[in-house]
Amino acid sequence: MLVIAFFLLYNISLVVMKMYKYYDNLEDYKIAVKDNEVASDYYFPKGFFITPNGYLYNTSKSNGHRYNGFVDEFIFLTDFLKKNKSLPDLSADIEYFKNKLDMIKDLKYVDYKSAISWMDRIYELPSNISLDIGDTKKITNNQMIIAQLYKGYCDAYIEFYKFFLENFNENIYKRYESIDNILGSVNPYDKMVEILVRCIGFHKIELHNNNRNITTSSLHPVSDFYDYLMNDYNVWVVPKIVDNGVFQEINLNYSIPISSFTAIEDYEFENPDKGKIRILGL
């Protein structure tokens, strides 16, 4: 059986301990592919998130954050919430993605068949894709990127389904209405991004020409994103939406620790020419 393994050089179990280190060359995130034997570079969509557990999640398809991979599932689940109906059992979906993630973490590779099937389903790749993986005894850029994004894809779905499973098991319509009132009348794409960042704890990375921004609900923007800031990313802090029986938007004036304000002031004084931090409403 021909199985081409995507081995990783480092211990994957340590990745979670090294959060927010994906600032290098995201604008040029690419793999080498062959389409009808013609070699070319395939560039991944520029819609990136970092999951709450520190994995890099690429939004897939060609429309960046306007297609974040969850919209169909979001619409399907919210149809139940609007009708005050219990959600379908999502535990099997969570276990499926956990098993996939554990496989990569434990075995330290993604087999060729699984990788091709996943990429073909998620990304708009050339019609006759053939990965230029080279010598499998050596680590290639393709292997690193594919394994990294596959982990992020699995972890993103785990956190997405967990949020709905854990937060909409009682007082369903009232809870849905409370979060919907906060988010207002926006389209499902933008609403889903708001939920990812403000409710679930994802961090959105935006790459537009020379502008590089991160939108987060982290209350510790300097410590969490110091390396990004030093690489000229701007960090925008938006209010978390927290569960207090119903969902409520926190007041950033009273929620950000004094130590974080001090850290922001020190950072800005010491690094006037680096990335900026902006707190919404302050």
N, C-alpha and C positions, 0 to 999 in steps of 0.2 A: 504493500500500500504506500502510495507516494504522499507523504505528509511533509510539507515544508514549514518548519517551525519558526516563529518570530521570537527568538530569544532576546532577553534583555540583559544588559551588562550589570545593572544594579539590582539590589534587592527591592522588589516592588513593594514589599510590606513597609518600606521606609518612606514611600512617597507621601503618605498622609501626614507624616511628621515634617515634611518640607513643603508647606503650603505656599501658594501664591508665587511660584518661581517660573511662571510661563511667559515672562515678558520678552524673551529672546526671539526676535524674528517672526512673530506671529503674522506680520504682514505678508511674509513669504512662506507660509506653512504649506508645503507641497511634498508630493511624492513623485517618483519617476514611474511612468506607465508606458506601455506599448499598445497602440491601437492599430490593428492591421499591420503589425510589425514596424510601425513608425513610432520611434521613441519621442516622448514629449513629457513636459512637466504638468501635473495636475495640481491646481491650487484649490485648497479647501475653502469653503465659504468663510467670510470674515465675521460671522456671528459666533462669538465665543462666550461661554460662561465658565466660572469656576464653581464647582459644586460645594455644598457645605462641608464635605469631607476632603476637599482639596484636589479633586480631579478636574482635568480640563475637559469641558464638554463643548463640542462643536455642534452648532444648530442644524447642520445638514441642509441640503438643497441649495438653491442659488440665491435666496432672498434674505440672507442674513437673519437678523432678529425678527423680521416679519414672518419668518417660518422657523419656529423654534423647536419643532419636533413634538410638541405636546398639544398643539391646538386641537387636533381631532379628538384626542383623548379627553381634553378639557371640556369640549363641547358635549361629548358623550356623557361625562360624569355630571356636569352642571344641569343637564336635562333632568336627571333624577332629583337633584337638589331643588330645582325650581318647582317640581311637582311634590316636594316634601316626601320623597320616596327614599328608602334605604339604598345605599350604593351596592353595586355588585361586590361579591367577595374578591378583593384585590390581593389577598395573601398569596395566591398561586403565582400571580404576576411578579410580586416582590421576590418570592423564592426563586423564580426562574432567573431573574436578573442577578440575584445574590449568587446563585450557583455559577453563572457565567463569570461574574467578577472574581469569585473565589478561585475558579479554574485558572484564570490568568495570573492571579496573585500567587497561587501555590505552585503552578507548573512553570511560571515565568515565560510563557509563550502563548501565542494564539495560532492554532493550526490554520494552514492555508485555506482549506475548504470553508471553515467558519468565517475567516476574515473576508474572503471574496463574497460569500453569501451576505454578510452583514453590510459590507461597503456597497454592494450592488443594490441593496434594498434602501439604504439610507442616503447615499450620495449620487449625484448626477455624473457618473463616471462615463468614460468612453464606452462605446458599445461592445468592443472586444478587448476588455481590459486584460493586460498581462503585466503583473508587477515585476519590475526590474529589480529583483532582490539580490542578485549577485551571489557571492560566496556565503552560504548559510552559516559557515563557521565564524564569520565576522559579522558584527552588528552594523546594519545599514540604517540610514536615516528613515527609510520606509518602515522598517521593522519597529523602530522607536515610536514613530508617529502613530502608526496603526494600533499598536498595543496600547499606547497612551489614550487615544481617542476611543477605543473600544471600552476601556475601563471607565472613562468619563461618561460614555453613553449608558452603560449599565448602572453606574452609581446615580446618574441623574434620574433615571426612571425609578430606581428604588426610593429616592427621596420624594419624588413627585407623588407616587402612589401612597407612600407612608403618610404624607400630609393629609390626603383626603381620607384615608382609612382611619386615622387617629382623630381627626378634627370634625368629622361629619357623621358621628354615630348616634347623636341624640340632638334634640331641638334643631333638626336639620334645616328647615326653611328659615327659621329665625337667624341661625348662624350664617347661612348663605346670604340672607338679606343684609346682614350687618357688614359683611365684607364687600358686597356689591354696592352698598351705599357709599362706602369709602372710595372705591375705585371709580364710581361714576359711569357715565355712558361712553365707554370707549369700546373699540372693536375687540374681538376675542384675542387677536394677536398681542395688542398692547396690554390687555388685561392679564394675559397669561404671563407676560414678562414682569408685570407688577407683582403678581403673586409669587413668582420664582424669587424675585429679589427681596421683596418686603415681608413676605410671609414665611418662605421656606429657607431663606438664607443663602441663595445663590448670589454670585457677584457677576455683573454683566461687563464684558470687555467690548469696547467699541473702537474700531479702527477706521477712520475716515481721513484719507489723504495723510497729512502730517499730524492730524489730531488723534490723540490716543487717550481714551477716557475709561474709567471704571465707575460704574454705579453700584453702590452697596448700601446695606443697612447696618453695616458693622459700626459699633460704637467705639472702636479702637482703630481708626483709619491709618494712623502713622505706623503702629507696630504691625498691623496686618499687611500693609501695602508699601512698606518702606522701600523695598527693592524696585517696585514699580515706579514709585515717586522719583527715585533717583535715576530711573530710566525715562524720565520726562512724561510719565502718565499723569493725568489729572484724576483726582478721586472725588466723586460727588456722593455725599452721604444723604440718603433719603430716610424718612421715618419708617421704622418697623411697624408692622401690623401684628399685634399680639392677641392672644386668646385669653380673654377675661370672662369666660362664660359666653360672651359674644365677642366678635373681633373689634378691636379698637386701635386707632392710630396713636402712637406715642408722641409726646411733645419733646422734641429734641433739646429744647432749652433746659429741661429738667432731667433728661435721661442720659445725656452724655456725661461720663464721669469727669470730675475736675482734672484728674490725671491726663485724660485724653485732650482736654483743652490746652493744658500746659504743654503736652507733647506737640500739639499742632503749632502753638506759638514758637516753641523752640525750633521745630523743624523749619518753619517759614523764615525765621531769623537767620538760621545757619545755611539755608539753601534757597536764596531768593530767585535763582535762575533755574530751579528744577520744577518738577510737577507741582501743581497747586491742589489744595484741598478746599472744597466748598461744601458747606453744610446747608441744606435746603432750609430757607426761611430765616437764617441767621446772617 
